[in-house]
Amino acid sequence: DGAPYGIAATEYATAWACTWSDPQLGILTENDLQLLRHVNCTYLSSGRPPTLLALKQHAQALANLIKKICISDTFGVIDGRRGRHPAFQKNEAFDWLNNLEEVYTNDDENHHLPLEALANHIEHQDEETGIECHCPLKVARNYGPLDPGEGARRPYSSHHNLVMHANSCLEILDHEYSATGGLLSLLPSGNEDDCEQMAGVRNTVLGQWLLHQQHLVARMHELEINYANALDLLKGEAVVPMQMLGQFGPEGRAKGREAVYPQDRFVLANAGEDVFSLLHRLMDKAESDIQAKEQTWWESGVSGERMWANTKGGDWYSRGLVPIDMMTRFVRLKDQGGRSTIFMLPAIEHHPATAQTRKMEKRPTVVSVVAPTWPERASELEKRVKAHRDEAKELARDKTEMETQMATLWAELRRTKQEVKFYEGTSE
């Protein structure tokens, strides 16, 4: 069929044919080809002919590799089986050197176990792209019965290859979703329409990891807010009740250090029981929302035990601060200078006593009207009409001049065509 005469492929190597593989040349006989059934390797099929040194180095490397796998505690002579020379014991590392004139075979069970740890993980190497490894999820060819509980053989699924493969997949996903926030945007929303997708996400390792990361980011954000609020509360400028001044003297000083600022700087106005109850109701609502988030973080494993406390009834609650933002109005008397007392009106938008005042401030009392203007006179209209007429006259004059130029150009074109036709007839 035109194919070169050589050695057929085996389970581990492709077919091999070279200049010496033809028995008619008298170099390699049929028996030699039978002994060389397992000779093919990348050293003979890489496209670069090997040297004798390279072949010996390859054989030495294989011998050292076999020595690492199999134990050898005796010595022998190569081709020593036929004589009385010392020979290697069967199933040892170099028992295949006892007789080089026969193809080595062995019925030992350990000699037929696949050495998956020695499988080459490199699939392709190029000068431009470099080394390209096998996919770690690639299933190997069927080379024997599977072990109990083993679904498929994946000889390239080492920990390093799996990590690098997962990293490549995550880099692709992060690039594809870079416009929407990266990997975290893979998670579905918390709407009812996505409840089935969210349930599927929780059943995957990547989904659990992304959810855990999302909870950690949200938790860190809340902790930073609580930390900032705590710093604001503990600053030296914080106002404490006026009764505390009695413990340190009339001037609010203790051991030469000012404990608090005098209370005549800030005075609370319209801060009665109604405002006090209103603020606590809003804080109770905010605390219930915070408690729900804290419970979610506790179930996700991102909240420490020291953040929780136990009540007398046995209920657990998360410790922390409950902040709310309310609009406060600061007022001072006129012509009192920059050191006068400042009055504070808290919760002016929600306070029953000031809510009506806020509505009156937002509702304008005077309705604005269009500013009056003088109507246009007849002379202005006449000027615009005359301007349009003058423009039309100029356009008509330009049109006449262009038509005259076009007529002249057409006449020159006809004369040129006649001259060309005359010269063509003369040349013939």
C-alpha positions as CSV (number, residue, x, y, z in Angstrom):
1,D,0.0,0.0,0.0
2,G,3.0,2.3,-0.2
3,A,3.6,2.6,3.5
4,P,7.2,2.2,4.7
5,Y,8.2,-1.1,6.3
6,G,8.7,-0.8,10.0
7,I,7.4,-1.5,13.5
8,A,3.7,-1.4,14.3
9,A,2.3,0.9,16.9
10,T,1.9,-0.3,20.5
11,E,-0.4,0.7,23.4
12,Y,2.2,3.3,24.5
13,A,3.9,4.5,21.2
14,T,3.1,5.2,17.6
15,A,4.5,3.2,14.7
16,W,8.2,3.6,13.8
17,A,9.9,3.3,10.4
18,C,13.3,4.4,9.4
19,T,15.9,3.7,6.8
20,W,17.2,0.6,8.6
21,S,13.7,-0.9,9.3
22,D,13.5,-2.5,5.8
23,P,14.9,-6.1,6.1
24,Q,15.9,-6.1,2.4
25,L,18.8,-3.7,3.3
26,G,20.3,-6.4,5.5
27,I,20.8,-4.2,8.5
28,L,17.9,-5.2,10.7
29,T,16.3,-8.6,10.4
30,E,12.8,-9.7,11.2
31,N,14.0,-10.9,14.6
32,D,15.7,-7.6,15.2
33,L,12.4,-5.8,14.4
34,Q,10.6,-8.1,16.8
35,L,13.1,-7.2,19.6
36,L,12.7,-3.5,18.8
37,R,8.9,-3.5,19.1
38,H,9.1,-1.1,22.1
39,V,11.9,1.2,20.9
40,N,9.8,4.1,19.6
41,C,9.8,7.2,21.8
42,T,10.0,11.0,21.4
43,Y,13.7,10.7,21.0
44,L,13.1,8.9,17.7
45,S,10.0,10.8,16.7
46,S,10.7,14.5,17.6
47,G,11.9,15.5,14.1
48,R,15.5,15.8,15.2
49,P,17.6,12.7,14.7
50,P,19.2,11.6,18.0
51,T,22.9,11.0,18.4
52,L,24.5,7.9,20.0
53,L,25.2,10.0,23.1
54,A,21.6,11.0,23.3
55,L,20.4,7.3,23.0
56,K,22.8,6.2,25.7
57,Q,21.7,9.0,28.0
58,H,18.1,8.1,27.4
59,A,18.8,4.4,28.2
60,Q,20.7,5.4,31.3
61,A,17.8,7.6,32.4
62,L,15.3,4.8,31.9
63,A,17.5,2.5,33.8
64,N,17.7,4.9,36.7
65,L,14.0,5.4,36.6
66,I,13.4,1.7,36.7
67,K,15.8,1.4,39.6
68,K,13.7,4.0,41.5
69,I,10.6,2.0,41.0
70,C,11.8,-1.6,41.4
71,I,14.2,-3.0,44.0
72,S,17.4,-4.7,43.1
73,D,19.7,-6.4,45.7
74,T,21.7,-8.8,43.4
75,F,24.2,-8.4,40.6
76,G,24.4,-10.1,37.3
77,V,26.0,-10.1,33.9
78,I,24.3,-8.8,30.7
79,D,23.2,-11.8,28.6
80,G,24.3,-14.0,31.5
81,R,21.2,-16.3,31.4
82,R,22.7,-18.6,28.7
83,G,25.9,-19.4,30.6
84,R,26.9,-19.9,34.2
85,H,27.5,-16.2,34.8
86,P,25.6,-14.5,37.6
87,A,22.2,-13.4,36.5
88,F,19.6,-10.9,37.9
89,Q,16.8,-12.4,39.9
90,K,13.3,-12.3,38.4
91,N,11.1,-9.3,39.1
92,E,14.1,-7.2,40.0
93,A,15.0,-3.9,38.4
94,F,17.5,-5.2,35.8
95,D,16.2,-8.7,35.1
96,W,15.4,-7.5,31.6
97,L,19.2,-7.5,30.9
98,N,19.6,-11.3,31.4
99,N,18.7,-12.0,27.8
100,L,18.8,-9.3,25.1
101,E,17.9,-11.7,22.3
102,E,14.3,-12.2,23.4
103,V,11.5,-9.7,24.0
104,Y,11.2,-9.2,27.8
105,T,7.9,-10.4,29.3
106,N,6.8,-10.8,32.9
107,D,3.6,-12.2,34.4
108,D,4.1,-10.4,37.7
109,E,1.0,-8.4,38.7
110,N,3.0,-5.4,39.9
111,H,4.6,-5.2,36.5
112,H,1.2,-4.6,34.8
113,L,0.0,-1.8,37.1
114,P,-0.2,1.6,35.2
115,L,2.3,4.1,36.5
116,E,0.1,7.2,36.4
117,A,2.6,9.2,38.3
118,L,5.0,9.0,35.4
119,A,2.6,10.2,32.7
120,N,3.8,13.3,30.9
121,H,1.7,16.2,31.7
122,I,3.0,18.3,28.9
123,E,0.9,17.9,25.7
124,H,2.6,20.4,23.4
125,Q,5.6,22.8,23.4
126,D,6.0,25.6,21.0
127,E,8.6,28.4,20.7
128,E,5.9,31.1,20.6
129,T,3.3,29.8,23.0
130,G,5.6,27.8,25.3
131,I,4.5,24.7,27.2
132,E,0.9,23.6,26.9
133,C,-0.2,20.9,29.5
134,H,-2.9,18.3,29.2
135,C,-6.3,19.2,30.6
136,P,-6.4,17.7,34.1
137,L,-10.0,16.5,33.4
138,K,-8.9,14.6,30.3
139,V,-9.9,10.9,30.6
140,A,-7.2,8.4,29.6
141,R,-7.7,5.6,27.3
142,N,-9.2,2.4,28.7
143,Y,-6.2,0.2,29.6
144,G,-7.8,-2.2,32.1
145,P,-10.6,-2.7,34.6
146,L,-11.4,0.2,36.9
147,D,-11.0,0.0,40.7
148,P,-14.2,-0.2,42.8
149,G,-15.7,3.3,43.0
150,E,-13.5,4.7,40.2
151,G,-15.5,6.4,37.5
152,A,-12.7,7.2,35.0
153,R,-9.0,7.4,34.9
154,R,-7.5,10.9,34.8
155,P,-3.7,10.6,35.0
156,Y,-3.1,14.3,34.6
157,S,-5.3,15.4,37.5
158,S,-2.6,16.4,39.9
159,H,-3.2,19.1,42.5
160,H,-1.0,21.6,40.7
161,N,-2.7,21.0,37.4
162,L,-6.2,21.2,38.9
163,V,-5.4,24.5,40.6
164,M,-3.9,26.0,37.4
165,H,-6.8,24.8,35.4
166,A,-9.3,26.3,37.9
167,N,-7.3,29.5,37.9
168,S,-7.5,29.7,34.1
169,C,-11.2,29.1,34.1
170,L,-11.7,31.8,36.8
171,E,-9.6,34.3,34.9
172,I,-11.8,33.8,31.8
173,L,-15.0,34.2,33.8
174,D,-13.6,37.3,35.5
175,H,-12.7,38.8,32.2
176,E,-16.1,38.0,30.7
177,Y,-17.9,39.6,33.6
178,S,-15.5,42.5,34.1
179,A,-18.1,45.0,32.9
180,T,-20.5,43.9,35.7
181,G,-18.1,43.5,38.6
182,G,-16.1,40.4,38.0
183,L,-16.6,37.0,39.6
184,L,-19.0,38.2,42.3
185,S,-21.5,39.3,39.6
186,L,-21.9,35.6,38.8
187,L,-24.2,35.2,41.8
188,P,-27.9,35.6,41.0
189,S,-30.0,38.3,42.8
190,G,-31.9,37.6,45.9
191,N,-35.3,38.0,44.2
192,E,-38.0,35.4,44.3
193,D,-37.5,34.7,40.5
194,D,-33.9,33.6,41.2
195,C,-34.6,31.4,44.2
196,E,-34.0,28.2,42.1
197,Q,-30.8,29.5,40.8
198,M,-29.6,30.6,44.2
199,A,-30.4,27.1,45.5
200,G,-28.2,25.7,42.7
201,V,-25.4,28.1,43.6
202,R,-25.4,26.9,47.3
203,N,-24.9,23.3,46.1
204,T,-21.6,24.2,44.3
205,V,-18.2,24.9,45.8
206,L,-17.7,28.0,43.7
207,G,-21.1,29.3,44.7
208,Q,-20.4,28.7,48.4
209,W,-17.1,30.4,48.1
210,L,-18.5,33.5,46.3
211,L,-21.4,33.7,48.8
212,H,-18.9,33.5,51.7
213,Q,-16.7,36.2,50.1
214,Q,-19.8,38.4,49.6
215,H,-20.8,38.0,53.2
216,L,-17.3,38.8,54.3
217,V,-17.2,42.0,52.3
218,A,-20.6,43.1,53.7
219,R,-19.5,42.2,57.2
220,M,-16.3,44.2,56.8
221,H,-18.3,47.2,55.5
222,E,-20.7,47.1,58.5
223,L,-17.8,46.7,61.0
224,E,-16.0,49.7,59.5
225,I,-19.2,51.8,59.9
226,N,-19.6,50.7,63.5
227,Y,-16.0,51.4,64.2
228,A,-16.3,54.9,62.7
229,N,-19.4,55.6,64.7
230,A,-17.7,54.4,67.9
231,L,-14.8,56.8,67.2
232,D,-17.3,59.7,66.7
233,L,-19.0,58.9,70.0
234,L,-15.7,58.7,72.0
235,K,-14.2,61.9,70.7
236,G,-13.3,64.6,73.2
237,E,-15.8,66.9,71.5
238,A,-18.7,64.6,72.5
239,V,-21.4,66.3,74.6
240,V,-22.3,64.6,77.8
241,P,-25.2,65.4,80.2
242,M,-24.8,68.5,82.2
243,Q,-25.0,66.6,85.5
244,M,-21.6,65.1,84.9
245,L,-20.0,68.4,85.4
246,G,-20.8,68.3,89.1
247,Q,-18.3,65.5,89.6
248,F,-15.4,67.6,88.4
249,G,-16.2,71.1,89.7
250,P,-18.1,74.1,88.4
251,E,-15.7,74.7,85.6
252,G,-15.7,71.2,84.3
253,R,-12.0,70.6,85.0
254,A,-10.2,67.7,86.7
255,K,-6.5,67.7,87.4
256,G,-6.0,70.5,84.9
257,R,-7.7,68.7,82.1
258,E,-11.0,69.7,80.6
259,A,-13.4,66.8,80.8
260,V,-16.2,68.2,78.6
261,Y,-17.1,71.4,77.0
262,P,-19.4,73.7,78.9
263,Q,-23.0,72.9,78.2
264,D,-23.9,76.6,77.4
265,R,-22.4,76.1,73.9
266,F,-25.1,73.7,72.7
267,V,-28.7,73.7,74.0
268,L,-31.3,71.1,72.9
269,A,-34.6,72.6,71.9
270,N,-37.9,70.8,71.3
271,A,-36.3,67.6,72.5
272,G,-39.1,66.3,74.7
273,E,-40.6,62.9,75.3
274,D,-42.1,62.8,71.8
275,V,-38.7,63.1,70.1
276,F,-37.2,60.7,72.5
277,S,-39.9,58.1,71.7
278,L,-39.6,58.8,68.0
279,L,-35.9,58.2,67.9
280,H,-36.2,55.0,69.9
281,R,-38.8,53.7,67.5
282,L,-36.6,54.4,64.5
283,M,-33.7,52.8,66.3
284,D,-35.7,49.7,67.1
285,K,-36.6,49.3,63.4
286,A,-32.9,49.8,62.4
287,E,-31.8,47.3,65.1
288,S,-34.2,44.6,63.7
289,D,-32.7,45.0,60.3
290,I,-29.1,44.9,61.7
291,Q,-30.0,41.8,63.8
292,A,-31.3,40.0,60.7
293,K,-28.0,40.7,58.8
294,E,-26.0,39.6,61.9
295,Q,-27.9,36.4,62.0
296,T,-27.2,35.7,58.4
297,W,-23.5,36.4,59.0
298,W,-23.5,34.0,62.0
299,E,-25.0,31.2,59.9
300,S,-22.4,31.9,57.2
301,G,-19.6,31.6,59.7
302,V,-18.2,35.1,59.3
303,S,-19.2,36.5,62.7
304,G,-17.1,35.9,65.8
305,E,-18.5,34.6,69.1
306,R,-17.3,37.7,71.0
307,M,-19.8,39.8,69.0
308,W,-22.7,38.0,70.6
309,A,-24.2,38.2,74.2
310,N,-26.8,36.3,76.1
311,T,-29.8,37.8,77.8
312,K,-31.5,36.7,81.0
313,G,-34.2,34.9,79.0
314,G,-31.6,32.9,77.1
315,D,-31.9,34.7,73.8
316,W,-28.7,35.6,71.9
317,Y,-28.2,39.1,70.4
318,S,-25.3,40.7,68.6
319,R,-23.5,43.5,70.4
320,G,-22.8,46.8,68.6
321,L,-24.1,50.2,67.8
322,V,-27.4,51.2,66.2
323,P,-27.0,54.4,64.2
324,I,-29.7,56.4,62.5
325,D,-29.4,59.6,60.5
326,M,-31.8,62.5,61.3
327,M,-31.8,66.0,60.1
328,T,-30.9,68.5,62.8
329,R,-31.3,72.3,62.6
330,F,-28.7,74.6,64.3
331,V,-29.9,78.1,65.3
332,R,-28.2,81.0,67.0
333,L,-29.3,84.5,67.9
334,K,-28.3,87.4,65.6
335,D,-25.7,89.9,66.5
336,Q,-24.2,87.6,69.2
337,G,-20.8,86.9,67.6
338,G,-19.1,83.6,67.0
339,R,-19.0,82.5,70.7
340,S,-22.8,82.6,71.3
341,T,-24.9,79.6,72.3
342,I,-26.1,77.3,69.5
343,F,-29.6,75.8,69.8
344,M,-30.2,72.3,68.3
345,L,-33.6,71.1,67.0
346,P,-33.3,67.4,66.4
347,A,-35.4,65.4,63.9
348,I,-37.0,68.5,62.4
349,E,-38.5,66.5,59.5
350,H,-40.2,64.0,61.8
351,H,-40.8,66.1,64.9
352,P,-44.6,66.8,65.3
353,A,-43.9,70.3,66.5
354,T,-41.7,71.3,63.5
355,A,-43.1,69.1,60.7
356,Q,-45.7,71.7,59.7
357,T,-43.0,74.4,59.7
358,R,-40.9,72.4,57.3
359,K,-43.9,72.0,55.0
360,M,-44.5,75.8,55.0
361,E,-40.8,76.3,54.2
362,K,-40.9,74.0,51.2
363,R,-44.2,75.5,49.9
364,P,-43.6,78.9,48.2
365,T,-45.9,81.8,49.2
366,V,-45.3,83.9,46.0
367,V,-46.0,82.4,42.6
368,S,-43.6,83.7,40.0
369,V,-44.9,84.9,36.7
370,V,-43.4,85.5,33.3
371,A,-41.4,88.8,33.1
372,P,-43.3,91.3,31.0
373,T,-41.9,92.4,27.6
374,W,-42.8,95.0,25.0
375,P,-44.5,93.6,21.8
376,E,-42.6,93.8,18.5
377,R,-43.3,96.8,16.4
378,A,-44.3,96.7,12.7
379,S,-41.0,98.1,11.7
380,E,-39.2,95.0,13.1
381,L,-41.5,92.7,11.1
382,E,-40.8,94.8,8.0
383,K,-37.0,94.5,8.5
384,R,-37.2,90.7,8.7
385,V,-39.4,90.4,5.6
386,K,-37.0,92.7,3.6
387,A,-34.0,90.6,4.8
388,H,-35.6,87.5,3.4
389,R,-36.3,89.2,0.1
390,D,-32.8,90.4,-0.3
391,E,-31.4,86.9,0.4
392,A,-33.8,85.4,-2.2
393,K,-32.5,87.9,-4.8
394,E,-28.9,87.0,-4.1
395,L,-29.6,83.3,-4.4
396,A,-31.4,83.9,-7.8
397,R,-28.4,85.9,-9.1
398,D,-26.0,83.2,-8.0
399,K,-28.2,80.6,-9.8
400,T,-28.1,82.5,-13.1
401,E,-24.3,82.9,-12.9
402,M,-23.9,79.1,-12.3
403,E,-26.2,78.2,-15.2
404,T,-24.1,80.4,-17.5
405,Q,-20.8,78.7,-16.4
406,M,-22.4,75.3,-16.9
407,A,-23.4,76.1,-20.4
408,T,-19.8,77.3,-21.2
409,L,-18.4,74.1,-19.7
410,W,-20.7,71.9,-21.8
411,A,-19.7,73.6,-25.0
412,E,-16.0,73.1,-24.2
413,L,-16.7,69.4,-23.5
414,R,-18.4,68.9,-26.8
415,R,-15.5,70.5,-28.7
416,T,-13.0,68.3,-26.8
417,K,-15.0,65.1,-27.8
418,Q,-15.0,66.2,-31.5
419,E,-11.2,66.8,-31.4
420,V,-10.6,63.4,-29.8
421,K,-12.8,61.7,-32.4
422,F,-10.9,63.5,-35.2
423,Y,-7.5,62.4,-33.9
424,E,-8.6,58.8,-33.5
425,G,-9.8,58.7,-37.2
426,T,-6.5,60.2,-38.4
427,S,-4.4,57.6,-36.5
428,E,-6.3,54.7,-38.1
